[in-house]
Amino acid sequence: MIGKVRRIVTGHDAGGKAIFVEDRPAPAVHTFANRPGFTATELWKTVRTPVRLGKDEDVAAGPMQLEPPKGGSVLRILDIPPETPESRARIAADPKAFFSAVGTNSASTFKSGAPHPMMHRTETIDYALVLSGEIYLLLDDSEKLISQGDVVIQLGTNHAWSNRSGKPCRIAFILIDGRFEPELAAKFG
């Protein structure tokens, strides 16, 4: 099941009738050498809002990029393996390497004393839906256990995910480009 997602896309024929235009495995599954077992399946990206229905191309198969395009959105499913002392040490040795592998050098906020080496922040609103398993969501000074069926709405917050269970956790994410209010952005310095 890890990394396997069926993608069904609807659209319109030349006469405007609703049709199925695609039914196949998701075309973009990313794995990362520095995080064995971690898989990011890109399902769809938009490059603008409002979306031009009937005109936008499928750009999900492009390179992995954590944040959506400016003015756009991204839908992805992550399979996050259980965290072990070894995997956490591997991440802690170079947390910025992972973020570089997912197309960003600016998201990592890791520093000495941070609650987790994968702490990061993006200028997005994120909708996270836990599809299976459980995982801890860590913020700057608190954490919560998030379980199957739970939904998290993140408003550009600094965070990390820590799977302390014995099985993978699957989460669907919808990230929408956003903008920090100037007063808030100034606090991130």
C-alpha positions in Angstrom: 0.0 0.0 0.0 2.9 2.4 0.7 3.2 4.9 -2.2 0.3 3.3 -4.1 -2.6 5.6 -4.8 -5.2 5.3 -7.5 -5.9 8.7 -9.2 -9.2 9.2 -10.9 -9.6 12.5 -12.8 -12.9 13.8 -14.3 -13.3 16.4 -17.0 -15.5 17.2 -20.0 -15.7 16.0 -23.6 -16.0 18.3 -26.5 -19.7 18.8 -26.0 -19.3 19.7 -22.3 -20.5 16.3 -20.9 -18.8 15.1 -17.7 -16.4 12.2 -18.4 -13.7 10.2 -16.7 -10.4 11.3 -18.3 -8.0 9.2 -16.2 -8.0 6.2 -13.9 -4.5 5.0 -13.0 -1.9 4.9 -10.3 -0.7 8.3 -9.3 2.1 9.3 -11.7 4.6 10.8 -9.2 5.8 8.8 -6.2 8.9 10.2 -4.5 11.2 8.4 -2.1 14.2 9.8 -0.3 17.5 8.1 0.5 17.9 10.0 3.8 14.4 8.9 5.0 13.9 5.2 4.1 10.2 4.2 4.0 9.1 7.9 3.7 7.0 8.3 0.5 5.4 11.4 -1.0 2.8 10.7 -3.7 1.9 13.9 -5.7 -1.7 13.7 -6.9 -2.4 17.2 -8.3 -1.0 20.7 -8.4 -2.6 24.0 -9.5 -0.6 27.0 -10.6 -3.2 29.7 -10.0 -6.4 30.5 -8.3 -9.0 30.5 -9.5 -8.2 27.3 -11.4 -9.0 27.4 -15.1 -11.2 24.3 -15.3 -10.7 22.6 -18.6 -7.5 24.5 -19.3 -5.1 23.7 -16.5 -2.5 21.0 -17.2 -1.5 18.2 -14.8 1.7 19.4 -13.3 1.9 16.8 -10.4 4.4 14.7 -12.3 7.0 17.4 -12.2 9.8 17.6 -9.6 8.9 17.4 -5.9 8.5 20.8 -4.2 7.2 21.0 -0.6 5.3 24.3 -1.1 2.7 24.7 -3.8 3.4 27.1 -6.7 2.8 30.8 -5.9 -1.0 31.3 -6.1 -1.5 27.6 -6.4 -2.1 24.4 -4.4 -0.9 20.8 -4.1 -2.5 17.6 -3.1 -0.2 14.8 -1.8 -0.3 11.7 0.3 2.6 11.0 2.7 3.4 7.6 4.0 5.5 8.2 7.1 7.3 5.2 8.6 7.7 4.7 12.4 10.5 6.8 13.8 13.3 4.8 15.4 16.3 6.2 17.3 18.5 5.4 14.3 16.2 7.2 11.8 15.9 10.2 14.1 19.7 10.4 14.4 20.1 10.2 10.6 17.6 13.1 10.2 19.3 15.1 13.0 22.7 14.7 11.3 21.5 16.9 8.4 17.8 18.0 8.6 18.3 20.6 5.8 19.3 17.8 3.3 15.7 16.4 3.4 14.2 19.8 2.8 16.5 20.4 -0.1 15.4 17.0 -1.5 11.8 18.2 -1.5 12.6 21.4 -3.3 13.0 24.0 -0.6 16.0 25.3 1.3 14.0 27.8 3.4 11.3 25.6 5.2 13.6 24.0 7.8 13.5 25.9 11.2 15.6 23.3 13.0 18.0 24.7 15.6 19.6 23.5 18.8 16.9 22.8 21.4 14.1 22.3 18.8 11.6 19.6 19.7 12.4 17.6 16.5 15.0 17.8 13.7 12.2 18.0 11.0 10.7 21.3 12.4 9.6 23.4 9.5 7.3 26.2 8.4 5.8 27.1 5.0 3.8 30.1 4.0 0.7 28.0 3.4 -2.6 26.9 4.8 -2.4 23.1 5.1 -5.3 20.7 5.5 -4.1 17.3 6.8 -6.4 14.3 6.9 -5.0 11.2 8.7 -6.1 8.2 6.5 -4.5 5.4 8.5 -2.3 5.0 11.6 -1.4 7.7 14.1 1.2 10.4 14.5 2.3 13.1 16.8 2.1 16.7 15.6 4.8 18.8 17.3 4.6 22.6 17.6 7.1 24.9 19.2 6.3 23.9 22.8 3.4 21.4 22.6 2.3 18.2 20.8 -0.8 16.2 20.1 -1.5 12.7 19.0 -3.4 12.7 15.7 -5.2 9.5 14.8 -7.1 8.0 11.8 -10.0 10.2 10.8 -8.6 13.4 12.5 -8.2 16.6 10.5 -5.5 19.2 11.2 -5.7 22.8 9.8 -2.3 24.5 9.9 -2.0 28.2 9.4 1.6 28.5 8.5 2.7 27.1 11.9 6.2 25.8 12.8 5.8 22.0 13.2 7.1 18.5 12.7 5.5 15.1 12.5 6.7 12.2 14.6 5.4 8.6 14.1 6.0 6.9 17.4 3.8 3.9 16.6 4.9 0.6 15.2 3.3 1.0 11.8 3.3 3.5 8.9 0.9 6.5 9.0 -0.8 7.7 5.9 -1.8 11.4 5.7 -3.4 13.3 2.8 -2.3 17.0 2.6 -3.8 19.8 0.7 -1.4 22.9 0.7 -2.6 26.2 -0.5 -0.3 29.1 -1.1 -0.7 31.9 1.5 1.0 35.0 2.8 2.0 35.9 6.4 0.7 39.2 7.8 3.7 41.5 8.0 3.5 41.6 11.8 3.7 37.8 12.1 6.4 37.5 9.4 8.6 39.9 11.4 8.5 37.6 14.4 10.1 34.8 12.3 13.2 37.0 11.5 
